[in-house]
């Protein structure tokens, strides 16, 4: 994961949520207005108490006391109903805001290039889509409203206090400056700690996810204790950060609670002296103290609201860190009329001066792919052969634009792939990777992900070509759920389903990255025999390590050090290129050894 950004303004971070709040602004503002009215009703209660004490109580009027009690009850019920109305107003729309943000995040993650996902830990992304969005919903539902409500309440309350007895009101205003200074320091420190805690939650989520997905490795190598130690260490670090947050919050809460309580105590003593001297009525003192006590919650909640707001601001920063990442948009909206076909003899797949360097690679390191020029004729199958680390997988990943070339261009039937809408490109090109990925769905659904328009007969054909007839023997046939990552299947079974997924849509261009590596020799022979029919109908680039796979191709390209070192038929390269001969002799020896077993 990239390093955390430097601290930014919490207000500025939270204001970025406005486009998501905009559609529900009427209900949110309505809820805030209702809460302000409800809070201000609470300030009317001390005025009614003043009237009761100075009026019916002083005059010994029971009827007036009952009337005053009824007024207090009505005000209390109205306040409770208004606060209930506020919650009803915001509950549904803010749940919709959270859902919209989560949908946008997921959609954006699908559009970001593979290089982004190479850099970011999956746990960090997961925590942004779950924990962080929950914090933002909590902020929108409570602190955002009550920072306004409590601010209005405090201003109105102090106006009432000063109007009742300005000298006592000034006593209660005395703690304002130290409270403002304390809140400023608290906000400055808490923001950093909150961000650190959320990043650590992401790290912890990554460890948990990796441990669950890699449970077979952990158990197979007896590494559960070391994994548990790593988990405990991260948990201990997160615990320390959370305790730091708690210390900061307890310090500000102590300050916010102590200073106003001290001021109220002093005002009570001074007010009692003034009542004893006859300078102040008892009802006014009761009203004054009741108003001061009514302001306790708005004042004391400042620390709590600031803490949640800073948590939310940090969560907003983490959310927009991902959303601010720019997808590789070249060609996404390119008008189709801008592309033009080249002459028929240039149809097929062409690499013209293609250079690729990974975005995170140091500038002084050589490019992974360095000036590749290669033409695969229409309907031809080209095998791509090279030593480990020569750049074969990287080159194949450039065709469907999982990565963008640093320079040069790739064309399909004469059309530059960067000028094609991605949706069109990925309808033309199908891929099968060496490491097959399956999803928590049925076997049939995993295969049909390769073509949106494929039907039942296409599925059955693809399973037949990929020699995946084992699917029919599963409990529910191709409707059987294969589980997360397809771990209920063997490696060879997963690879055959991945191959079926690549060919189910009869693609015009096919890119296969060593798709048969997990198959035994006998199954491989069956798959190759069926695959020949598919390759005859498409233009294909096949990464190959075994001589038997190379023989599927019309021609072979030797990739060495990121460059195409030689192109020719298998026999031509075997007799005319020492590097190719060495690669094939080693692969053939391994293949013969596998057969003998």
N, C-alpha and C positions, 0 to 999 in steps of 0.2 A: 504494500500500500504506500502511496506517496506520503511524504511527511505532512503533518498538519500545517495548515496555513497559519500565518501570524494572526494574533488576535485582532478581530474586527469589532466594530460597534455592534452591540447586541440589538439595538433598535434597527440599524440598517439591515442586519441579518433577518430580523423578524418581518420587516417590511416587504421582503421578497416573497412572503406568503400571500401578499395581497391578490395576485391573479387567481389564486385558488379560492380565496374568500369572496371575491367579487360576485360570483353567481348567487351566493347565499347572504349577501350583505344586508338585505332587508330584514331577515330574521335575526341576524347577529346584532345589528344596530337596534332592532326592536327589543331584543332580549336585554341589551345594555340599558336602554331607556327604562324598561320595566324594573330592572335591578336598581337603578338610580332612584326611581320613585319609591320602591320598597324600602331602600335604605334611608331615604329622607323621611318616610313615615315613622321610622324608628326614632328620629330626632324630634318628632312632634310629641312623643310620649312624655319626655321631661317637662314640656310646657303644660301638658294636661295635669301632671303631678303638681306643678307650681300652682295651677288654678285650684286644685283640690285642697292643698295644704293652706293656701292663703284665703280660700273662700269657704267651702262647706266645712272643712275641719275646724278652722278658726271660728266660724259662726255656729258650730255644733249643728250642722244641717245634714241629717242622715240621707235625705232624698238626694241632696247634691252629691254626697259621697257615692251613692249607688249610681247616679248618673255618670260621675267621673269614672267609676269602675267599668261601667258599660262601654264608655268611650275607649278606655285602655284595651278592653277585650276586643272591640271592633278593630282598633288599630293593629293589634297583634295578629288577628286572623287575616286582615287584609295584607299585612306584610308577608305572612307565611304563604298565602295564595299567590302573591306576585312573584316571590322567589321560586315557587313551584312552576309558575307560568314561564319564567325565564329558562329554567332547565328544559321544559318541554319544547320551547322555541329553538334551542340550539342543539338538542341531542341528535336528531335525524340529519340536519344539514351538515353538521361537523363530522358525523360518521361518513357522509358522502364526500366531504373534503379529503378525509384520510384515504378513502377508497380511490379517489381520483388521483391523488399524489402517488399512491402505490402503483396504480395502473400506469401512470406516466413513467415512473421509475423503471418498471419492468419493461415497458415498451422501448424506453431509451437504452436499456442494457442490451436489448436484442439488436439495436442498430449500431452499437459501438463496435469498433474493430476488434479483432482477436488480440491485437497488441495491447489494448486496454486490459482485457481479461488476463493477459499474461502477467501484468504488473500488479493487479489487485487480488488480494485474498478473498475467497468466496465468503468467508465469515464476515468480513468487513461489509460487503455488499448486502449480505443477509440482515445484519444488524441495522443497516440504514433503512431497509424496507420493512422492518418490524418494530424494534424498540424505539428508534428515532421518530418514526411517524406516530407512534403512540404518544410520545412526549409532546409532539406538536399538536396533536388533537387535544391533549389535556390542557395545553397552554391556551388554545383557542376557546375551549369550553369554560375555563375558570380564570386563570390569571389575567388574560387579555381584557376580560370584562371587568374584573374586580380591581385592577389597577386604576381604571377609570372611575368605577363606582366608589371605591374607597377614597380616591382623590377628591371627588366631588363631596363625599360625605364629610371628610376632614375639613375642607374649606367651609362648607355650610355649618358644620358643628362649631368651628372656632368663631364664625360670624355670630352665632347664637350666644356663645360664651362671652364674647366681648360686649355684646349688646346687653347681656344680663348684668355683668360686673366687669368692666374693662380691666381693672387692676388685678383681679383674680385671673382673668383671661391671659394677661401678660405673663403671669407665673407659669401657666401651662404652655405658653409659647416658647419659654426659655430653652427647653431641650431641642428645639428644631434644628439649630445649627450643628450641634454635635451629632444628632441623628443623621442629618444629610451627609456629613463628612464620613460617618461610620458606614452608611449605605454605599457611598461611592467607593470606599476602600474594599468593602465586601464584594461588590459587583466586579471590581477589577480582578481580585484574586479568584473568586468563585468561577468565573468564566473559564479560566485556564484549567482549573481542576476538573470542571465538568467535562470539558473536551477530552482531557486525558482519560477520564473514567469511561467515556463512551468509546474511545479508541480501544481501550483495554477490553471492553465487552466484545468488540469486534474480533480482537485477537483470541479471546476465550472461545467465541463461537466457532472460529476457524479450527481450533484444536479439537473441539467436540465433533465437528463435522468430519474432519479428517480421521478421527479415531473410529467413528461409526463406519465410514466408508472403507477404512483399512483394517477392520477388525480381524480379518483372516490373517493378514500379515502380522498384526500385533500378537495374536494367539499363536500363529505358526512359529514365530521366533521368540516367543516368551518375553515380549517387551511390554507387558501390561504394567509392570512396576515402574519402568522408566517413563512411560506415558502418563501414569498416575502422578509421578513426581513433577513432570512438566506441567500437568494440569493444576496441581496444588500450588506450584510456584506462581502461575498466572493468577490463580484465585487469591493467593496471598497478596500479590501486588495490587489487584483490583480492590481487595478488602482495605488495604492501606489507603488507597486513593479515596474510597468511599468514607473512611473514617476522617480523612482530611476534610472532605466536604462537610461531614457532620460537625467537625470542630469549628469550621468557619460559620456554619449556620447557627450553632449554639452560641458563638460569640456575639453575632449580630442580634440574635433573639434576646440574649441577656441584656444587651445595651438598649434595645428597643423596649423591653419590658421594664427595666429598672428606672430609666430616666423619667418616662411618663408617670410611673407609679410614685416616684419621689415628688414630682411636681404636683400630682393630685393630693398627696399627703400634706404638702406645704399649703396648698390652696384650701384644704379642709380646715387646717388649724387657723389660718387667717380668716376664713369665712366664719368659723365658729366664734372667733373673737368679735367680728363685726356684728354678728347676730346678737351676742351678749351685750354689746354696746348700743344696740338698737339702730345701727347704721344699715342693716341688711335684714330683709324679712326671711323667716324660716323657709317659706315656699321658694324664694329665689335661690337660697343655698341648696335646697333639695333638687331644684331644677338644674342648677349649675353642676352639681356633683353627678346627677343622673346623666346629663349630657356628656360630661367628661368620661363617665364609665361607658356610655354608649360608643364613644370614640376609641375605646381600648382595642376592640377587635380590628377596626380599620387600620389603626397605627401598628399594632403588634403583628398584623398579617403582612406588613411590608417585607420583612425578611423572608418569609415563606414564599410570597409572590415573586420576589426578586430571584430567589433560588430556582423556582420552576421556570421563570422567564429566561434565566441564563442557561438552564438545561435545554430549553426549547431553542434558544438562539444557537447554541452549539449543535443541536440536532439539525437545525435548518442549514447551518454551514456544511455539515456532513452530507445532507441530502443534495444541496446544490453543488457540492464538489463533484458529484457524479453527473448531475444534470448539466453542468457547465462543460463537461467533456464533449468535444465536438466529434460527431460521427464522421467517417470518411464519406462526405456528401458528393464527391465528384461523380457525376453521371446519374445521381438519383433522380434528378428532375430534368435531365438532358432531353430536349425534344428529339424524337426519333428521326425527323427529317434531316437533322444535322449529320447523321451517319450515312456513309455511302459504301456500296459494295465494291470490292476490288475485282479484277478479272478472274474468271473461273479457275485459271491455273493456280491462283493464289488462295483458293478456298481451303478451308481446314483451320488448323490452329497454328498460329505463328508467334514466336518470341523474337522481338527485334531490339537488340541492344539492351536487354533487361538487366538492371542492376537493383539489388535489394540489400539494404543494411537495416538491421533491427533498430527501432527508434531509441532503445535504451543503451545501445552499444556505444562504447567510448569512441570519440571521433577519430582516434588514431588507429583503430582496428580495421582490418580489411573487410570488405563487404562479403556477406554470405553468398550472394549471387553476383557474379562479376561479368557483365557483358555477354549474356547468353543470347545467341542467335540460333533459332531452331524452327523448322517448318514441318508440321505434320500434315500430310496431304489429306484431303477429304476422303473419309472411309478407311483411312489407314490406322493401324495400331502401332504406336511407338513405345518400345520398352525403354525405361530410364534406369540406367545402371550406374553405380558408383560406390566408392568406399563409404563406410560410416562417417557421417559428418561432412559429406561432400556437398550437401544442400538439396538433396532430392526432394524431401518432404516440403521444404520451404518453397521450392520452385512449383510444386503441384498446388500449394496453398495460394499461390498468386492467381491461378486461373479463375477460381470462384470469388476472388477478391476478399479472401479472409485476411490477407495483407495487401497493401498497396505497393507497387514497385517504386523504388526510390527514383529511378529514371528508366527510360525505354518504354516500350509498349507491348501489349499482348493483344492479338486480334483473333476473332473467331469469324471465319468466312469473310475476312476483310474488314470487319467492324471492330473498332477499338473498344475493348471491354469497359474502359472508363467513360465512354460516351453512351453506354447502355444503362437503362434503368436496372437497378439491382434485381428487381423482381423478374425482369425478362432474362437477365443473365443466368439466374439460378434456375430458371425453367429450361434453359439450354444445356446447362452443365450439371452433371450429377457426380457426386464424390463418394468414395468409400475409403475410410482411413485405416491405418494399420491397427490402431487401438479403437475398436468399435465401441460406441456409446449407445446404450439403450436407455429408454425411459420407463418410468413406472406406469406402464400401459400394457395392453395385450400384445402378443407377438405380431398379430396382423396390423394393429395400429402403428407399431414401430416401423414395419415395412412400408405402409401406405404414407408415412411421413415423406417419402421420397417423391410423391406426386399427388397433388391435391385432387386431380381428376381421375386417378386410377380407380378401377372397379375390381370386383371379386375375381374375374378371370385374369386380370393383370397381376393380382396378388398371387394366385395359384401358379401362374407362369413364372413369376420371379422366384418363388420358393423352389420350383422345380429346377430352374437354371442354377440356383445357388446350392443345390443339393441339400435343401433345408426341409426335407420330408419329415424329419423328426418332429416338426411342429404339429403334424396331423396326429401324432401319438400322444401329445400332451392331453391332460384331462379334458379340456374344453377346446381342443384343436387350436386354430390360430386365434381364438378368443381368450386363450389362457393368459393370465397376467404373469409377466416375467419378473416383476419385482424391481426394486430400485437398482439401477445400473445393470439390470439383467443378470444379477449374480446367482440366480437360481439355475442359470445355464452354464455350460462349459465355455471355455474361451473360443473353441472352434465353432460352437453353435452360435455364439454372439457374432462372430465374424461372418458367418454365412447369412445371418439375418441382416447384417449391415450391408453385405454385398447385394442381397435381394432388394434392400431399400434403394440402393444406387441404380438398379436396372429396372425397377418396377414401372417407371414412367417412360421407358424407351427414349432416353435422352439423346440429343443430337451429338453431344460431346460427353465423354466419360473420362473421369480422372480417378485412377485406382492407386492407392498408396500401399503397395505390398499386401493386397487384400486376402492372400491365402497363407499368410505366415503361420497362423495358428492351426492349420489343417494337417492331418496326417497325410502321408504320401498318397495313399490309395484314394482318400476322399478328394484330395487335390486333383488327382487325375480325372475323377468324375466331374468335378466342377469345371476344370479346364475344357473338357470335351463339350460341355453345355455352353460354356462362356464363349467358345469360338463363334457360335451362331449369333450371339449378341454383338460381339466385336465386329462382325461382318456388316452390321447395320449402323455403325456409329464411328465417330472419330475418337480415338482413345489414346491417352497417355497413361502408361502403367509402370509404376515403380516396381522393379523386379530384383530379387536376390537369387532365386533358384534358376538354374538353366531351363527347367521345365516351364517356368513362367515366361522366361525370355522367348521361348519358342512359340508362344502365342502371338508374338509381334511380327509385323512385316519388316520393321527395321529397329535398330537399337541405337540409342544415344548414350555415350559414356560421359558422365559428369565428373569432373575432377577439379578440386579446388574452387568450386563455384563457377567453372567454365565448361563448355561443351568441348571435350578433347577429341572426340571422334564420333562419326555417324556412319552407319552401314548395316548390312545384314549380320546376323549372328556369326555366320561362317566367315564373312569378310573380316570382322573385328577379331575373331578367334585366331585367324592366321596372320593378321597384319598389325595387331596392337598388343604389346606385351602386358600393359596394365590390365586390359580387359581379359586377356588370357589368364592372368594370375587370379583375378577376381572369380572368373568362372571355374577355374580348376579347384579353388578352395571351396566354392559353393557346391560343386559337383561331388567333391569328396564328402562333404557334410550330408548331402542328399543320399549318397550311396550308403553311408553309415546309418542313416535313419531307416532306409529300406531293409538293411540287414537285421536291424533290431526287430 
